[in-house]
Amino acid sequence: MELVFSVTQETDGGYVAECLSHDIFTQGDDWGQLRGNVREAVDAFFFDQPKPDSIRLHLVRDEVLSAQ
């Protein structure tokens, strides 16, 4: 099983990650901290169940460009 997290960058520079298939949410001030926090959140969520084989972090970037 693979868990997929949708990751968005906050205006303050931090990141927020939301699992698309389970109720797992976390954040981090930088990418390295986010990765660690995601692993910790997944371990806590699956503490009494088999853990997923992999975790995918999908960075979502929303950018608006002027058409002019």
mmCIF file of the N, C-alpha and C atoms, coordinates in Angstrom:
data_MODEL
# 
_entry.id   MODEL 
# 
loop_
_atom_site.group_PDB 
_atom_site.id 
_atom_site.type_symbol 
_atom_site.label_atom_id 
_atom_site.label_alt_id 
_atom_site.label_comp_id 
_atom_site.label_asym_id 
_atom_site.label_entity_id 
_atom_site.label_seq_id 
_atom_site.pdbx_PDB_ins_code 
_atom_site.Cartn_x 
_atom_site.Cartn_y 
_atom_site.Cartn_z 
_atom_site.occupancy 
_atom_site.B_iso_or_equiv 
_atom_site.pdbx_formal_charge 
_atom_site.auth_seq_id 
_atom_site.auth_comp_id 
_atom_site.auth_asym_id 
_atom_site.auth_atom_id 
_atom_site.pdbx_PDB_model_num 
ATOM 1   N N  . MET A 1 1  ? 0.843  -1.182 0.000   1.00 0.00 ? 1  MET A N  1 
ATOM 2   C CA . MET A 1 1  ? 0.000  0.000  0.000   1.00 0.00 ? 1  MET A CA 1 
ATOM 3   C C  . MET A 1 1  ? 0.885  1.242  0.000   1.00 0.00 ? 1  MET A C  1 
ATOM 4   N N  . GLU A 1 2  ? 0.460  2.244  -0.766  1.00 0.00 ? 2  GLU A N  1 
ATOM 5   C CA . GLU A 1 2  ? 1.151  3.529  -0.801  1.00 0.00 ? 2  GLU A CA 1 
ATOM 6   C C  . GLU A 1 2  ? 0.194  4.610  -0.318  1.00 0.00 ? 2  GLU A C  1 
ATOM 7   N N  . LEU A 1 3  ? 0.665  5.447  0.579   1.00 0.00 ? 3  LEU A N  1 
ATOM 8   C CA . LEU A 1 3  ? -0.112 6.618  1.006   1.00 0.00 ? 3  LEU A CA 1 
ATOM 9   C C  . LEU A 1 3  ? 0.330  7.811  0.178   1.00 0.00 ? 3  LEU A C  1 
ATOM 10  N N  . VAL A 1 4  ? -0.629 8.614  -0.262  1.00 0.00 ? 4  VAL A N  1 
ATOM 11  C CA . VAL A 1 4  ? -0.321 9.822  -1.024  1.00 0.00 ? 4  VAL A CA 1 
ATOM 12  C C  . VAL A 1 4  ? -0.760 11.027 -0.207  1.00 0.00 ? 4  VAL A C  1 
ATOM 13  N N  . PHE A 1 5  ? 0.164  11.962 -0.036  1.00 0.00 ? 5  PHE A N  1 
ATOM 14  C CA . PHE A 1 5  ? -0.114 13.210 0.665   1.00 0.00 ? 5  PHE A CA 1 
ATOM 15  C C  . PHE A 1 5  ? -0.083 14.358 -0.332  1.00 0.00 ? 5  PHE A C  1 
ATOM 16  N N  . SER A 1 6  ? -1.090 15.196 -0.276  1.00 0.00 ? 6  SER A N  1 
ATOM 17  C CA . SER A 1 6  ? -1.106 16.436 -1.032  1.00 0.00 ? 6  SER A CA 1 
ATOM 18  C C  . SER A 1 6  ? -0.419 17.488 -0.165  1.00 0.00 ? 6  SER A C  1 
ATOM 19  N N  . VAL A 1 7  ? 0.630  18.095 -0.685  1.00 0.00 ? 7  VAL A N  1 
ATOM 20  C CA . VAL A 1 7  ? 1.417  19.062 0.079   1.00 0.00 ? 7  VAL A CA 1 
ATOM 21  C C  . VAL A 1 7  ? 1.268  20.440 -0.554  1.00 0.00 ? 7  VAL A C  1 
ATOM 22  N N  . THR A 1 8  ? 0.952  21.434 0.272   1.00 0.00 ? 8  THR A N  1 
ATOM 23  C CA . THR A 1 8  ? 0.878  22.813 -0.196  1.00 0.00 ? 8  THR A CA 1 
ATOM 24  C C  . THR A 1 8  ? 1.827  23.667 0.626   1.00 0.00 ? 8  THR A C  1 
ATOM 25  N N  . GLN A 1 9  ? 2.375  24.681 -0.025  1.00 0.00 ? 9  GLN A N  1 
ATOM 26  C CA . GLN A 1 9  ? 3.262  25.600 0.671   1.00 0.00 ? 9  GLN A CA 1 
ATOM 27  C C  . GLN A 1 9  ? 2.442  26.779 1.170   1.00 0.00 ? 9  GLN A C  1 
ATOM 28  N N  . GLU A 1 10 ? 2.615  27.096 2.430   1.00 0.00 ? 10 GLU A N  1 
ATOM 29  C CA . GLU A 1 10 ? 1.895  28.202 3.041   1.00 0.00 ? 10 GLU A CA 1 
ATOM 30  C C  . GLU A 1 10 ? 2.576  29.524 2.703   1.00 0.00 ? 10 GLU A C  1 
ATOM 31  N N  . THR A 1 11 ? 1.867  30.621 2.846   1.00 0.00 ? 11 THR A N  1 
ATOM 32  C CA . THR A 1 11 ? 2.431  31.933 2.533   1.00 0.00 ? 11 THR A CA 1 
ATOM 33  C C  . THR A 1 11 ? 3.606  32.283 3.434   1.00 0.00 ? 11 THR A C  1 
ATOM 34  N N  . ASP A 1 12 ? 3.652  31.696 4.640   1.00 0.00 ? 12 ASP A N  1 
ATOM 35  C CA . ASP A 1 12 ? 4.760  31.967 5.564   1.00 0.00 ? 12 ASP A CA 1 
ATOM 36  C C  . ASP A 1 12 ? 5.986  31.115 5.251   1.00 0.00 ? 12 ASP A C  1 
ATOM 37  N N  . GLY A 1 13 ? 5.893  30.254 4.234   1.00 0.00 ? 13 GLY A N  1 
ATOM 38  C CA . GLY A 1 13 ? 7.031  29.430 3.845   1.00 0.00 ? 13 GLY A CA 1 
ATOM 39  C C  . GLY A 1 13 ? 6.963  28.003 4.344   1.00 0.00 ? 13 GLY A C  1 
ATOM 40  N N  . GLY A 1 14 ? 6.078  27.702 5.274   1.00 0.00 ? 14 GLY A N  1 
ATOM 41  C CA . GLY A 1 14 ? 5.941  26.347 5.779   1.00 0.00 ? 14 GLY A CA 1 
ATOM 42  C C  . GLY A 1 14 ? 5.135  25.483 4.820   1.00 0.00 ? 14 GLY A C  1 
ATOM 43  N N  . TYR A 1 15 ? 5.009  24.210 5.162   1.00 0.00 ? 15 TYR A N  1 
ATOM 44  C CA . TYR A 1 15 ? 4.279  23.258 4.328   1.00 0.00 ? 15 TYR A CA 1 
ATOM 45  C C  . TYR A 1 15 ? 3.192  22.564 5.145   1.00 0.00 ? 15 TYR A C  1 
ATOM 46  N N  . VAL A 1 16 ? 2.097  22.213 4.477   1.00 0.00 ? 16 VAL A N  1 
ATOM 47  C CA . VAL A 1 16 ? 1.009  21.457 5.081   1.00 0.00 ? 16 VAL A CA 1 
ATOM 48  C C  . VAL A 1 16 ? 0.786  20.219 4.215   1.00 0.00 ? 16 VAL A C  1 
ATOM 49  N N  . ALA A 1 17 ? 0.671  19.045 4.856   1.00 0.00 ? 17 ALA A N  1 
ATOM 50  C CA . ALA A 1 17 ? 0.460  17.794 4.143   1.00 0.00 ? 17 ALA A CA 1 
ATOM 51  C C  . ALA A 1 17 ? -0.834 17.149 4.613   1.00 0.00 ? 17 ALA A C  1 
ATOM 52  N N  . GLU A 1 18 ? -1.622 16.688 3.641   1.00 0.00 ? 18 GLU A N  1 
ATOM 53  C CA . GLU A 1 18 ? -2.896 16.026 3.922   1.00 0.00 ? 18 GLU A CA 1 
ATOM 54  C C  . GLU A 1 18 ? -2.937 14.715 3.150   1.00 0.00 ? 18 GLU A C  1 
ATOM 55  N N  . CYS A 1 19 ? -3.155 13.625 3.873   1.00 0.00 ? 19 CYS A N  1 
ATOM 56  C CA . CYS A 1 19 ? -3.278 12.318 3.237   1.00 0.00 ? 19 CYS A CA 1 
ATOM 57  C C  . CYS A 1 19 ? -4.597 12.255 2.482   1.00 0.00 ? 19 CYS A C  1 
ATOM 58  N N  . LEU A 1 20 ? -4.559 11.706 1.258   1.00 0.00 ? 20 LEU A N  1 
ATOM 59  C CA . LEU A 1 20 ? -5.755 11.655 0.424   1.00 0.00 ? 20 LEU A CA 1 
ATOM 60  C C  . LEU A 1 20 ? -6.674 10.488 0.759   1.00 0.00 ? 20 LEU A C  1 
ATOM 61  N N  . SER A 1 21 ? -6.178 9.495  1.481   1.00 0.00 ? 21 SER A N  1 
ATOM 62  C CA . SER A 1 21 ? -6.987 8.310  1.750   1.00 0.00 ? 21 SER A CA 1 
ATOM 63  C C  . SER A 1 21 ? -7.300 8.062  3.224   1.00 0.00 ? 21 SER A C  1 
ATOM 64  N N  . HIS A 1 22 ? -6.607 8.753  4.115   1.00 0.00 ? 22 HIS A N  1 
ATOM 65  C CA . HIS A 1 22 ? -6.819 8.582  5.553   1.00 0.00 ? 22 HIS A CA 1 
ATOM 66  C C  . HIS A 1 22 ? -6.824 9.959  6.217   1.00 0.00 ? 22 HIS A C  1 
ATOM 67  N N  . ASP A 1 23 ? -7.345 10.037 7.427   1.00 0.00 ? 23 ASP A N  1 
ATOM 68  C CA . ASP A 1 23 ? -7.388 11.310 8.161   1.00 0.00 ? 23 ASP A CA 1 
ATOM 69  C C  . ASP A 1 23 ? -6.056 11.588 8.842   1.00 0.00 ? 23 ASP A C  1 
ATOM 70  N N  . ILE A 1 24 ? -5.057 11.910 8.035   1.00 0.00 ? 24 ILE A N  1 
ATOM 71  C CA . ILE A 1 24 ? -3.724 12.225 8.548   1.00 0.00 ? 24 ILE A CA 1 
ATOM 72  C C  . ILE A 1 24 ? -3.337 13.593 8.004   1.00 0.00 ? 24 ILE A C  1 
ATOM 73  N N  . PHE A 1 25 ? -3.020 14.510 8.906   1.00 0.00 ? 25 PHE A N  1 
ATOM 74  C CA . PHE A 1 25 ? -2.615 15.865 8.554   1.00 0.00 ? 25 PHE A CA 1 
ATOM 75  C C  . PHE A 1 25 ? -1.378 16.212 9.361   1.00 0.00 ? 25 PHE A C  1 
ATOM 76  N N  . THR A 1 26 ? -0.476 16.972 8.780   1.00 0.00 ? 26 THR A N  1 
ATOM 77  C CA . THR A 1 26 ? 0.679  17.464 9.526   1.00 0.00 ? 26 THR A CA 1 
ATOM 78  C C  . THR A 1 26 ? 1.249  18.671 8.802   1.00 0.00 ? 26 THR A C  1 
ATOM 79  N N  . GLN A 1 27 ? 2.247  19.299 9.399   1.00 0.00 ? 27 GLN A N  1 
ATOM 80  C CA . GLN A 1 27 ? 2.883  20.469 8.801   1.00 0.00 ? 27 GLN A CA 1 
ATOM 81  C C  . GLN A 1 27 ? 4.356  20.483 9.184   1.00 0.00 ? 27 GLN A C  1 
ATOM 82  N N  . GLY A 1 28 ? 5.101  21.337 8.508   1.00 0.00 ? 28 GLY A N  1 
ATOM 83  C CA . GLY A 1 28 ? 6.513  21.517 8.835   1.00 0.00 ? 28 GLY A CA 1 
ATOM 84  C C  . GLY A 1 28 ? 6.980  22.878 8.377   1.00 0.00 ? 28 GLY A C  1 
ATOM 85  N N  . ASP A 1 29 ? 7.968  23.420 9.062   1.00 0.00 ? 29 ASP A N  1 
ATOM 86  C CA . ASP A 1 29 ? 8.502  24.740 8.705   1.00 0.00 ? 29 ASP A CA 1 
ATOM 87  C C  . ASP A 1 29 ? 9.319  24.695 7.428   1.00 0.00 ? 29 ASP A C  1 
ATOM 88  N N  . ASP A 1 30 ? 9.932  23.540 7.125   1.00 0.00 ? 30 ASP A N  1 
ATOM 89  C CA . ASP A 1 30 ? 10.686 23.364 5.893   1.00 0.00 ? 30 ASP A CA 1 
ATOM 90  C C  . ASP A 1 30 ? 10.456 21.937 5.387   1.00 0.00 ? 30 ASP A C  1 
ATOM 91  N N  . TRP A 1 31 ? 10.983 21.623 4.202   1.00 0.00 ? 31 TRP A N  1 
ATOM 92  C CA . TRP A 1 31 ? 10.718 20.331 3.578   1.00 0.00 ? 31 TRP A CA 1 
ATOM 93  C C  . TRP A 1 31 ? 11.247 19.172 4.424   1.00 0.00 ? 31 TRP A C  1 
ATOM 94  N N  . GLY A 1 32 ? 12.416 19.324 4.990   1.00 0.00 ? 32 GLY A N  1 
ATOM 95  C CA . GLY A 1 32 ? 12.987 18.270 5.823   1.00 0.00 ? 32 GLY A CA 1 
ATOM 96  C C  . GLY A 1 32 ? 12.147 17.990 7.054   1.00 0.00 ? 32 GLY A C  1 
ATOM 97  N N  . GLN A 1 33 ? 11.699 19.033 7.710   1.00 0.00 ? 33 GLN A N  1 
ATOM 98  C CA . GLN A 1 33 ? 10.848 18.865 8.889   1.00 0.00 ? 33 GLN A CA 1 
ATOM 99  C C  . GLN A 1 33 ? 9.514  18.240 8.498   1.00 0.00 ? 33 GLN A C  1 
ATOM 100 N N  . LEU A 1 34 ? 8.968  18.643 7.363   1.00 0.00 ? 34 LEU A N  1 
ATOM 101 C CA . LEU A 1 34 ? 7.703  18.065 6.907   1.00 0.00 ? 34 LEU A CA 1 
ATOM 102 C C  . LEU A 1 34 ? 7.851  16.567 6.686   1.00 0.00 ? 34 LEU A C  1 
ATOM 103 N N  . ARG A 1 35 ? 8.921  16.146 6.043   1.00 0.00 ? 35 ARG A N  1 
ATOM 104 C CA . ARG A 1 35 ? 9.147  14.712 5.790   1.00 0.00 ? 35 ARG A CA 1 
ATOM 105 C C  . ARG A 1 35 ? 9.163  13.931 7.104   1.00 0.00 ? 35 ARG A C  1 
ATOM 106 N N  . GLY A 1 36 ? 9.889  14.437 8.092   1.00 0.00 ? 36 GLY A N  1 
ATOM 107 C CA . GLY A 1 36 ? 9.933  13.777 9.391   1.00 0.00 ? 36 GLY A CA 1 
ATOM 108 C C  . GLY A 1 36 ? 8.584  13.743 10.069  1.00 0.00 ? 36 GLY A C  1 
ATOM 109 N N  . ASN A 1 37 ? 7.849  14.854 9.981   1.00 0.00 ? 37 ASN A N  1 
ATOM 110 C CA . ASN A 1 37 ? 6.526  14.917 10.609  1.00 0.00 ? 37 ASN A CA 1 
ATOM 111 C C  . ASN A 1 37 ? 5.529  13.991 9.927   1.00 0.00 ? 37 ASN A C  1 
ATOM 112 N N  . VAL A 1 38 ? 5.636  13.842 8.610   1.00 0.00 ? 38 VAL A N  1 
ATOM 113 C CA . VAL A 1 38 ? 4.751  12.912 7.894   1.00 0.00 ? 38 VAL A CA 1 
ATOM 114 C C  . VAL A 1 38 ? 5.024  11.491 8.364   1.00 0.00 ? 38 VAL A C  1 
ATOM 115 N N  . ARG A 1 39 ? 6.288  11.102 8.435   1.00 0.00 ? 39 ARG A N  1 
ATOM 116 C CA . ARG A 1 39 ? 6.628  9.749  8.905   1.00 0.00 ? 39 ARG A CA 1 
ATOM 117 C C  . ARG A 1 39 ? 6.108  9.516  10.320  1.00 0.00 ? 39 ARG A C  1 
ATOM 118 N N  . GLU A 1 40 ? 6.288  10.506 11.186  1.00 0.00 ? 40 GLU A N  1 
ATOM 119 C CA . GLU A 1 40 ? 5.827  10.387 12.570  1.00 0.00 ? 40 GLU A CA 1 
ATOM 120 C C  . GLU A 1 40 ? 4.297  10.262 12.633  1.00 0.00 ? 40 GLU A C  1 
ATOM 121 N N  . ALA A 1 41 ? 3.587  11.060 11.831  1.00 0.00 ? 41 ALA A N  1 
ATOM 122 C CA . ALA A 1 41 ? 2.126  11.012 11.816  1.00 0.00 ? 41 ALA A CA 1 
ATOM 123 C C  . ALA A 1 41 ? 1.624  9.673  11.283  1.00 0.00 ? 41 ALA A C  1 
ATOM 124 N N  . VAL A 1 42 ? 2.282  9.139  10.255  1.00 0.00 ? 42 VAL A N  1 
ATOM 125 C CA . VAL A 1 42 ? 1.892  7.847  9.695   1.00 0.00 ? 42 VAL A CA 1 
ATOM 126 C C  . VAL A 1 42 ? 2.143  6.741  10.722  1.00 0.00 ? 42 VAL A C  1 
ATOM 127 N N  . ASP A 1 43 ? 3.297  6.784  11.387  1.00 0.00 ? 43 ASP A N  1 
ATOM 128 C CA . ASP A 1 43 ? 3.587  5.785  12.429  1.00 0.00 ? 43 ASP A CA 1 
ATOM 129 C C  . ASP A 1 43 ? 2.532  5.820  13.531  1.00 0.00 ? 43 ASP A C  1 
ATOM 130 N N  . ALA A 1 44 ? 2.124  7.014  13.938  1.00 0.00 ? 44 ALA A N  1 
ATOM 131 C CA . ALA A 1 44 ? 1.126  7.136  14.995  1.00 0.00 ? 44 ALA A CA 1 
ATOM 132 C C  . ALA A 1 44 ? -0.241 6.633  14.526  1.00 0.00 ? 44 ALA A C  1 
ATOM 133 N N  . PHE A 1 45 ? -0.611 6.945  13.300  1.00 0.00 ? 45 PHE A N  1 
ATOM 134 C CA . PHE A 1 45 ? -1.908 6.530  12.779  1.00 0.00 ? 45 PHE A CA 1 
ATOM 135 C C  . PHE A 1 45 ? -1.991 5.010  12.647  1.00 0.00 ? 45 PHE A C  1 
ATOM 136 N N  . PHE A 1 46 ? -0.910 4.382  12.212  1.00 0.00 ? 46 PHE A N  1 
ATOM 137 C CA . PHE A 1 46 ? -0.889 2.938  11.988  1.00 0.00 ? 46 PHE A CA 1 
ATOM 138 C C  . PHE A 1 46 ? -0.196 2.190  13.127  1.00 0.00 ? 46 PHE A C  1 
ATOM 139 N N  . PHE A 1 47 ? -0.222 2.725  14.349  1.00 0.00 ? 47 PHE A N  1 
ATOM 140 C CA . PHE A 1 47 ? 0.527  2.132  15.451  1.00 0.00 ? 47 PHE A CA 1 
ATOM 141 C C  . PHE A 1 47 ? 0.132  0.684  15.733  1.00 0.00 ? 47 PHE A C  1 
ATOM 142 N N  . ASP A 1 48 ? -1.136 0.324  15.472  1.00 0.00 ? 48 ASP A N  1 
ATOM 143 C CA . ASP A 1 48 ? -1.594 -1.041 15.765  1.00 0.00 ? 48 ASP A CA 1 
ATOM 144 C C  . ASP A 1 48 ? -2.014 -1.797 14.505  1.00 0.00 ? 48 ASP A C  1 
ATOM 145 N N  . GLN A 1 49 ? -1.558 -1.319 13.352  1.00 0.00 ? 49 GLN A N  1 
ATOM 146 C CA . GLN A 1 49 ? -1.891 -1.924 12.067  1.00 0.00 ? 49 GLN A CA 1 
ATOM 147 C C  . GLN A 1 49 ? -0.622 -2.031 11.224  1.00 0.00 ? 49 GLN A C  1 
ATOM 148 N N  . PRO A 1 50 ? -0.658 -2.830 10.178  1.00 0.00 ? 50 PRO A N  1 
ATOM 149 C CA . PRO A 1 50 ? 0.491  -2.854 9.265   1.00 0.00 ? 50 PRO A CA 1 
ATOM 150 C C  . PRO A 1 50 ? 0.686  -1.489 8.611   1.00 0.00 ? 50 PRO A C  1 
ATOM 151 N N  . LYS A 1 51 ? 1.928  -1.052 8.559   1.00 0.00 ? 51 LYS A N  1 
ATOM 152 C CA . LYS A 1 51 ? 2.239  0.248  7.985   1.00 0.00 ? 51 LYS A CA 1 
ATOM 153 C C  . LYS A 1 51 ? 2.301  0.157  6.461   1.00 0.00 ? 51 LYS A C  1 
ATOM 154 N N  . PRO A 1 52 ? 2.060  1.269  5.769   1.00 0.00 ? 52 PRO A N  1 
ATOM 155 C CA . PRO A 1 52 ? 2.132  1.255  4.302   1.00 0.00 ? 52 PRO A CA 1 
ATOM 156 C C  . PRO A 1 52 ? 3.557  0.984  3.824   1.00 0.00 ? 52 PRO A C  1 
ATOM 157 N N  . ASP A 1 53 ? 3.668  0.515  2.584   1.00 0.00 ? 53 ASP A N  1 
ATOM 158 C CA . ASP A 1 53 ? 4.973  0.238  2.000   1.00 0.00 ? 53 ASP A CA 1 
ATOM 159 C C  . ASP A 1 53 ? 5.734  1.515  1.654   1.00 0.00 ? 53 ASP A C  1 
ATOM 160 N N  . SER A 1 54 ? 4.994  2.537  1.232   1.00 0.00 ? 54 SER A N  1 
ATOM 161 C CA . SER A 1 54 ? 5.648  3.784  0.833   1.00 0.00 ? 54 SER A CA 1 
ATOM 162 C C  . SER A 1 54 ? 4.713  4.968  1.073   1.00 0.00 ? 54 SER A C  1 
ATOM 163 N N  . ILE A 1 55 ? 5.325  6.143  1.085   1.00 0.00 ? 55 ILE A N  1 
ATOM 164 C CA . ILE A 1 55 ? 4.600  7.402  1.271   1.00 0.00 ? 55 ILE A CA 1 
ATOM 165 C C  . ILE A 1 55 ? 5.016  8.330  0.136   1.00 0.00 ? 55 ILE A C  1 
ATOM 166 N N  . ARG A 1 56 ? 4.041  8.850  -0.585  1.00 0.00 ? 56 ARG A N  1 
ATOM 167 C CA . ARG A 1 56 ? 4.323  9.776  -1.678  1.00 0.00 ? 56 ARG A CA 1 
ATOM 168 C C  . ARG A 1 56 ? 3.894  11.176 -1.245  1.00 0.00 ? 56 ARG A C  1 
ATOM 169 N N  . LEU A 1 57 ? 4.809  12.135 -1.375  1.00 0.00 ? 57 LEU A N  1 
ATOM 170 C CA . LEU A 1 57 ? 4.502  13.534 -1.099  1.00 0.00 ? 57 LEU A CA 1 
ATOM 171 C C  . LEU A 1 57 ? 4.340  14.240 -2.438  1.00 0.00 ? 57 LEU A C  1 
ATOM 172 N N  . HIS A 1 58 ? 3.137  14.695 -2.699  1.00 0.00 ? 58 HIS A N  1 
ATOM 173 C CA . HIS A 1 58 ? 2.832  15.350 -3.973  1.00 0.00 ? 58 HIS A CA 1 
ATOM 174 C C  . HIS A 1 58 ? 2.691  16.843 -3.716  1.00 0.00 ? 58 HIS A C  1 
ATOM 175 N N  . LEU A 1 59 ? 3.697  17.615 -4.143  1.00 0.00 ? 59 LEU A N  1 
ATOM 176 C CA . LEU A 1 59 ? 3.685  19.060 -3.936  1.00 0.00 ? 59 LEU A CA 1 
ATOM 177 C C  . LEU A 1 59 ? 2.749  19.713 -4.955  1.00 0.00 ? 59 LEU A C  1 
ATOM 178 N N  . VAL A 1 60 ? 1.746  20.411 -4.444  1.00 0.00 ? 60 VAL A N  1 
ATOM 179 C CA . VAL A 1 60 ? 0.767  21.094 -5.284  1.00 0.00 ? 60 VAL A CA 1 
ATOM 180 C C  . VAL A 1 60 ? 1.119  22.570 -5.299  1.00 0.00 ? 60 VAL A C  1 
ATOM 181 N N  . ARG A 1 61 ? 1.333  23.081 -6.487  1.00 0.00 ? 61 ARG A N  1 
ATOM 182 C CA . ARG A 1 61 ? 1.692  24.500 -6.619  1.00 0.00 ? 61 ARG A CA 1 
ATOM 183 C C  . ARG A 1 61 ? 0.588  25.213 -7.389  1.00 0.00 ? 61 ARG A C  1 
ATOM 184 N N  . ASP A 1 62 ? 0.006  26.199 -6.777  1.00 0.00 ? 62 ASP A N  1 
ATOM 185 C CA . ASP A 1 62 ? -1.058 26.978 -7.386  1.00 0.00 ? 62 ASP A CA 1 
ATOM 186 C C  . ASP A 1 62 ? -0.486 28.347 -7.752  1.00 0.00 ? 62 ASP A C  1 
ATOM 187 N N  . GLU A 1 63 ? -0.402 28.613 -9.047  1.00 0.00 ? 63 GLU A N  1 
ATOM 188 C CA . GLU A 1 63 ? 0.195  29.881 -9.484  1.00 0.00 ? 63 GLU A CA 1 
ATOM 189 C C  . GLU A 1 63 ? -0.728 30.531 -10.495 1.00 0.00 ? 63 GLU A C  1 
ATOM 190 N N  . VAL A 1 64 ? -0.971 31.819 -10.333 1.00 0.00 ? 64 VAL A N  1 
ATOM 191 C CA . VAL A 1 64 ? -1.804 32.569 -11.261 1.00 0.00 ? 64 VAL A CA 1 
ATOM 192 C C  . VAL A 1 64 ? -0.913 33.530 -12.037 1.00 0.00 ? 64 VAL A C  1 
ATOM 193 N N  . LEU A 1 65 ? -1.003 33.435 -13.360 1.00 0.00 ? 65 LEU A N  1 
ATOM 194 C CA . LEU A 1 65 ? -0.226 34.311 -14.222 1.00 0.00 ? 65 LEU A CA 1 
ATOM 195 C C  . LEU A 1 65 ? -1.142 35.310 -14.906 1.00 0.00 ? 65 LEU A C  1 
ATOM 196 N N  . SER A 1 66 ? -0.632 36.477 -15.152 1.00 0.00 ? 66 SER A N  1 
ATOM 197 C CA . SER A 1 66 ? -1.390 37.467 -15.903 1.00 0.00 ? 66 SER A CA 1 
ATOM 198 C C  . SER A 1 66 ? -1.429 37.040 -17.365 1.00 0.00 ? 66 SER A C  1 
ATOM 199 N N  . ALA A 1 67 ? -2.580 37.184 -17.996 1.00 0.00 ? 67 ALA A N  1 
ATOM 200 C CA . ALA A 1 67 ? -2.712 36.854 -19.422 1.00 0.00 ? 67 ALA A CA 1 
ATOM 201 C C  . ALA A 1 67 ? -2.312 38.031 -20.305 1.00 0.00 ? 67 ALA A C  1 
ATOM 202 N N  . GLN A 1 68 ? -1.955 39.135 -19.712 1.00 0.00 ? 68 GLN A N  1 
ATOM 203 C CA . GLN A 1 68 ? -1.570 40.348 -20.461 1.00 0.00 ? 68 GLN A CA 1 
ATOM 204 C C  . GLN A 1 68 ? -0.133 40.307 -20.898 1.00 0.00 ? 68 GLN A C  1 
# 
